[in-house]
Amino acid sequence: MKLPIVFHDLAERELSEAAEYYDSARPGLGRAFISAVERASASLEECPLAGREISLDVRWWLIKRFPYALVYRVRETHVRILAVANTKRRPLYWCRRR
């Protein structure tokens, strides 16, 4: 079952902000972060239920090489990325997102 990925607006912002942060720390690292998120998203497209279930209908998928996870819900027609969450800060801040 292949489902398209749809990012919540705030998740898009988190992705951009994290990439900018990494690029300011080391040029090119922001692009590497975005590539890692793209690979994770592609994996979720192919196998949406592969992520670890953290609540009734919410899952997460760790981003390789970076302390981030994609927090998402699987819907009938798509995978909804709720957050690009730093795993070291502010747990559960994304809970009210749909």
CORPEUR-V927236 format. One record per run of one state. SS is the DSSP state (H for helix, E for strand, - for the rest). FROM is the first residue (numbers start at 1). LEN is the number of residues. Records with the same first field share a line. If there is no record, write none. Layout:
SS=FROM-LEN, FROM-LEN
This chain:
-=1-3, 8-1, 26-3, 47-1, 51-1, 54-5, 63-5, 75-3, 87-12
E=4-4, 52-2, 59-4, 68-7, 78-9
H=9-17, 29-18, 48-3
